[in-house]
Amino acid sequence: MIPFLDLPTQHRALEDELVAVFREALENAAFIGGASVEGFEAAFADFCRADYCVGVNSGTDALRFALLAAGIGPGHKVITVPNTFIATTEAISQTGATPVFVDIDEKTYNMDPGKLSDYLQAGDNAKQVKAVLPVHLYGQPADMDAISEIASKFGLMVFEDACQAHGAQYFSKVDNAWKTAGTIGSAAAFSFYPGKNLGACGEGGAVTTNDEKMAKTCRMLRDHGQAKKYHHDLEGYNGRLDAIQAGILRVKLGHLADWTEKRRQNAQTYTHRLNAIDGLITPHEPDWVKAVYHLYVIRIKARDQLQAYLSDKGIATALHYPVPLHLQKAYAGMGYKPGDFPVAEKVAEEILSLPMFPELTEEQIDTVCEEIKSFIASQ
């Protein structure tokens, strides 16, 4: 059996350090906030090369708090993509704003800057738009220079959904420098859901930003709007990162660079084995990004048949994401219909996520690739 993700192996290697975090919390009775959270925030800000990090309860909270801190709310629209997890649009809706979609680039699966420009220039579309929220899908940064340039022309803020992109790099031609996901827009959101490249043993998230005021507001939003205890400057939420999860994340953060390199090596091995197969599309990584391969996603027309075949062979796979958001029942009232975003819809029918984790062995990758080749040969 080849699992899709192998967290038990990762945790066994770190067991002593992780158990020590729990024991320290028990001894100090410091479960909410405090030195553990502050220490992780400082370490993660440094890792991202951001000025500020605000630990929160989830990636969804991180997105929502960043948007709220920027003043986004009822009557506003935020542009994003339809091929993402619903948390992206939930965060927009929960501010009172309305999510709207633009289609994606067929090679990168990220927001297509040309489609963004077309949308904003059409009729009165730009009127209520306040922000653009690209998603660094599967751990690969979107084309942030192009998106930021278009947004600037229309006076829009840019936020990053970096929930899958811990440590991903983007070369900005504007700045002539490599930048880390989480420092390219006004603010960014990260998720520390257990299966993420940097995952907690529970829920967790963070906002990163270089804007001091935004960081301060996010800190209040996560803690019932408190500037200090029992002094509420605004109405907030209970969205705090707990100390045990912060401690676990700080332990894991020390290993993240090595894990990322292993993911990139695994991706290269997959691509080398699969790249020449007719009818199969491997991930496209432009030379201006260094993806962190939260997921390794191939495309094939006989996706469902391949997934069933691999399952029969003891190989676990997954779909991220089989139904674009504009076709979900939750958004039926928005008036979208099949065909509105043809690239996202086409890709959604063909994508398949293969096993990907740092501990994945070359032998396991070879097995997966050989079984894929066997399936294609049998068609």
C-alpha positions in Angstrom: 0.0 0.0 0.0 1.3 3.5 -0.9 -0.5 6.1 1.0 -1.4 9.5 -0.3 0.1 11.2 2.8 2.1 9.6 5.6 1.9 11.8 8.7 2.5 9.0 11.2 6.0 8.4 9.8 6.8 12.1 10.0 5.5 12.3 13.6 7.4 9.3 14.8 10.6 11.0 13.8 9.7 14.1 15.8 7.9 12.3 18.7 10.2 13.4 21.5 10.1 17.0 20.4 6.3 17.0 20.0 5.7 15.3 23.3 7.9 17.9 25.0 5.7 20.7 23.6 2.7 19.1 25.2 4.4 18.5 28.5 5.6 22.1 28.7 2.1 23.3 28.1 0.8 21.1 30.9 3.4 22.3 33.3 3.0 26.0 32.6 -0.8 25.8 32.0 -0.2 28.2 29.1 -2.7 27.0 26.5 -3.8 30.3 24.8 -1.4 32.9 23.5 1.8 33.6 25.4 5.4 32.9 24.6 4.7 29.8 22.5 2.5 31.6 20.1 4.7 34.7 20.0 7.8 32.5 19.4 6.2 30.8 16.5 4.9 34.0 15.0 8.4 35.5 15.1 9.9 32.4 13.6 7.3 32.1 10.8 7.6 35.8 9.9 11.3 35.3 9.6 10.9 32.2 7.5 8.6 34.1 5.1 10.7 37.3 5.3 7.7 39.2 6.4 7.6 41.9 9.0 4.6 40.5 10.9 2.9 37.2 11.5 -0.4 36.8 13.3 -1.3 33.2 14.4 -5.0 32.3 14.1 -7.2 29.3 14.4 -7.3 28.3 10.7 -6.5 29.4 7.2 -10.1 30.4 6.7 -9.8 32.8 9.7 -6.5 34.1 8.3 -8.2 35.0 5.0 -11.2 36.5 6.6 -9.3 38.6 9.1 -6.9 39.9 6.5 -9.8 41.0 4.3 -11.7 42.5 7.3 -8.6 44.4 8.4 -8.4 46.0 5.0 -11.9 47.3 5.3 -13.5 44.9 2.9 -17.2 44.2 3.6 -20.8 44.5 2.4 -21.2 46.1 -1.1 -17.7 45.0 -2.1 -16.5 42.4 -4.5 -13.3 40.3 -4.4 -12.0 38.5 -7.5 -10.6 35.0 -7.1 -10.6 31.7 -9.0 -13.2 28.9 -9.2 -10.7 26.0 -8.8 -9.9 26.3 -5.1 -11.1 25.0 -1.8 -14.3 26.7 -0.7 -12.5 28.3 2.3 -11.2 30.9 -0.2 -14.7 32.1 -1.0 -16.2 31.5 2.4 -13.7 34.0 3.8 -14.9 36.6 1.2 -18.6 36.0 1.9 -18.1 36.0 5.6 -16.9 39.6 5.4 -20.1 40.5 3.8 -18.4 40.9 0.4 -19.2 38.9 -2.8 -16.7 36.6 -4.4 -16.5 36.8 -8.2 -14.5 34.5 -10.4 -12.1 34.7 -13.3 -10.7 31.7 -15.2 -7.3 30.1 -14.9 -4.2 29.5 -17.0 -4.3 26.0 -18.4 -0.6 25.3 -17.7 -0.3 26.6 -14.2 -3.9 26.3 -13.0 -3.5 29.7 -11.3 -5.3 32.9 -12.0 -5.0 34.0 -15.6 -3.9 37.7 -15.6 -5.4 38.2 -19.1 -8.8 37.0 -17.9 -8.5 39.2 -14.8 -7.8 42.2 -17.1 -10.7 41.3 -19.4 -13.1 41.1 -16.5 -12.1 44.4 -15.0 -12.3 46.2 -18.4 -15.8 44.9 -19.3 -18.7 47.2 -18.6 -19.1 48.2 -15.0 -17.4 45.1 -13.6 -14.7 47.0 -11.8 -17.1 49.3 -10.0 -17.5 47.4 -6.7 -14.3 45.4 -6.8 -12.0 46.2 -3.9 -9.5 43.4 -4.0 -8.0 40.5 -6.0 -7.3 37.2 -4.2 -5.1 34.8 -6.3 -4.5 31.3 -5.0 -1.1 29.8 -5.0 -2.6 26.5 -6.0 -0.8 23.2 -5.1 2.1 25.2 -3.7 3.0 27.2 -6.9 2.8 31.0 -6.8 0.4 32.8 -9.2 1.8 35.3 -11.6 1.9 38.1 -9.0 3.8 40.8 -11.0 1.1 40.7 -13.8 -1.8 40.4 -11.3 -0.4 43.3 -9.2 0.1 45.5 -12.2 -3.5 45.0 -13.3 -4.8 45.5 -9.8 -2.9 48.7 -9.4 -4.4 50.2 -12.6 -7.8 49.8 -11.0 -6.8 50.8 -7.5 -7.3 47.3 -6.0 -5.6 45.6 -3.2 -4.0 42.2 -3.7 -4.1 39.4 -1.1 -2.4 36.0 -1.3 -4.2 32.7 -0.6 -0.9 31.0 0.4 -2.6 28.2 2.3 -0.8 25.6 0.2 2.4 27.5 -0.4 4.6 27.6 2.7 8.0 28.7 1.5 7.2 28.9 -2.2 9.3 31.4 -4.1 8.4 33.9 -6.9 10.9 35.9 -8.9 9.6 39.4 -9.2 10.9 41.2 -12.3 9.6 44.5 -10.8 11.8 44.1 -7.8 14.5 42.0 -9.6 14.5 39.6 -6.6 13.1 36.3 -5.4 10.2 36.9 -3.0 8.6 34.4 -0.6 4.9 33.6 -0.7 3.3 35.6 2.0 5.2 38.9 1.2 4.0 39.7 -2.3 0.5 41.1 -1.6 -0.9 43.4 1.1 -1.3 40.4 3.3 -1.4 36.6 2.9 -3.2 33.7 4.6 -1.6 30.4 5.5 -3.3 27.2 6.7 -1.6 24.8 9.1 -4.2 22.0 8.6 -2.4 18.7 9.4 -1.9 17.7 5.8 -0.3 20.9 4.8 3.5 21.2 4.1 3.7 22.8 7.5 0.9 21.2 9.4 -0.3 21.3 13.0 -1.7 18.4 15.0 -5.1 20.1 14.8 -6.3 23.4 13.3 -4.1 26.5 12.8 -3.4 29.4 10.4 -1.6 32.7 10.1 -1.7 36.1 8.4 1.6 37.5 7.2 2.0 41.1 6.2 4.4 44.0 6.1 1.7 46.4 7.2 1.8 47.1 10.9 -1.7 48.5 11.1 -3.1 45.4 9.3 -1.2 43.1 11.7 -2.5 45.0 14.7 -6.1 44.8 13.5 -5.8 41.1 12.8 -4.5 40.5 16.3 -7.6 42.3 17.7 -10.0 40.4 15.3 -8.7 37.0 16.4 -9.3 37.9 20.1 -12.8 39.5 20.4 -11.6 42.9 19.2 -9.4 43.4 22.3 -6.6 45.9 22.2 -5.9 44.8 25.8 -7.8 42.6 28.1 -11.5 43.6 28.4 -10.9 46.7 26.2 -12.7 46.0 22.9 -11.9 48.5 20.1 -14.0 46.6 17.7 -16.2 43.5 17.5 -14.1 40.5 16.7 -14.0 36.7 16.8 -12.6 33.8 18.7 -9.9 32.9 16.2 -6.8 32.4 18.3 -4.0 29.9 17.6 -3.6 27.8 20.7 -0.2 27.4 22.4 0.2 23.6 21.9 -0.3 23.9 18.1 2.1 26.9 18.0 4.7 24.8 19.7 4.2 21.9 17.4 4.4 24.2 14.4 7.7 25.7 15.6 9.2 22.3 16.0 8.1 21.4 12.4 9.2 24.7 11.0 12.8 23.8 11.7 12.4 20.9 9.3 10.4 22.6 6.6 13.2 23.6 4.3 14.5 20.0 4.2 11.0 18.7 3.7 10.4 21.2 0.8 13.6 20.1 -0.9 12.5 16.4 -0.7 9.1 17.4 -2.1 10.8 19.1 -5.0 13.1 16.1 -5.6 10.1 13.8 -5.6 8.3 16.1 -8.1 11.3 16.0 -10.4 11.5 12.2 -10.2 7.8 11.9 -11.0 8.1 14.3 -13.9 11.2 12.6 -15.3 9.3 9.2 -15.2 6.0 10.5 -16.6 6.8 13.5 -18.8 7.1 11.6 -22.1 3.8 9.7 -21.8 1.3 10.5 -24.5 -2.0 11.7 -23.1 -0.7 12.5 -19.7 0.2 16.1 -18.5 2.6 16.7 -15.7 2.8 19.9 -13.6 4.2 23.0 -15.4 6.6 25.0 -13.2 7.6 28.3 -14.9 11.2 29.4 -14.4 10.0 32.3 -12.3 8.7 30.2 -9.5 10.0 27.6 -7.1 7.0 25.5 -6.2 6.8 23.6 -2.9 4.6 20.8 -4.3 2.0 20.6 -1.6 0.3 18.4 -4.2 1.7 16.7 -7.4 -1.2 16.9 -9.8 -1.3 15.2 -13.2 -3.9 15.4 -15.9 -5.4 12.6 -18.0 -8.7 12.3 -19.8 -9.4 8.8 -18.3 -8.9 10.2 -14.8 -11.6 8.3 -13.0 -10.6 5.0 -14.6 -6.9 5.6 -13.7 -7.8 6.5 -10.1 -9.8 3.2 -9.8 -7.0 1.3 -11.3 -4.4 2.7 -8.9 -6.7 2.1 -6.0 -6.9 -1.6 -7.0 -3.1 -1.7 -7.0 -3.0 -0.3 -3.4 -2.0 3.3 -4.5 -4.0 6.1 -2.8 -4.8 9.2 -4.8 -7.1 12.2 -4.4 -9.0 14.9 -6.3 -8.2 18.6 -5.7 -10.8 19.8 -6.8 -13.4 17.8 -8.8 -16.2 20.5 -8.9 -15.3 24.1 -9.5 -16.8 26.5 -7.0 -19.1 28.3 -9.5 -20.9 24.9 -10.1 -21.3 24.1 -6.4 -24.7 23.9 -4.9 -23.6 26.5 -2.2 -23.3 29.1 -5.0 -26.2 28.2 -7.1 -27.8 31.5 -6.4 -24.9 33.5 -8.0 -26.2 32.8 -11.5 -23.1 31.0 -12.8 -23.6 28.1 -15.3 -21.5 25.4 -17.0 -19.3 26.9 -19.6 -18.7 30.2 -17.8 -15.1 29.2 -16.9 -14.2 26.6 -19.5 -10.5 26.1 -18.5 -11.3 25.5 -14.8 -14.1 23.1 -15.8 -11.9 21.2 -18.3 -9.1 20.8 -15.8 -11.4 19.7 -13.0 -12.5 16.7 -15.1 -8.9 15.6 -15.7 -6.8 16.3 -12.6 -5.5 13.6 -10.3 -3.3 14.1 -7.2 -0.6 11.4 -6.8 1.1 10.5 -3.5 3.3 13.3 -2.3 5.1 13.8 1.0 8.7 14.3 2.1 9.1 10.7 3.2 8.0 9.2 -0.1 10.7 7.0 -1.5 12.0 6.7 -5.0 10.9 3.1 -5.0 7.4 4.1 -4.2 7.4 6.7 -6.9 8.7 4.1 -9.4 5.9 1.8 -8.4 3.3 4.6 -9.0 4.8 5.5 -12.3 5.0 1.9 -13.5 1.4 1.3 -12.7 0.3 4.5 -14.5 2.3 3.3 -17.6 0.7 -0.1 -17.3 -2.8 1.5 -17.2 -2.1 3.7 -20.2 -0.7 0.7 -22.2 -3.9 -1.3 -21.5 -6.2 1.4 -22.9 
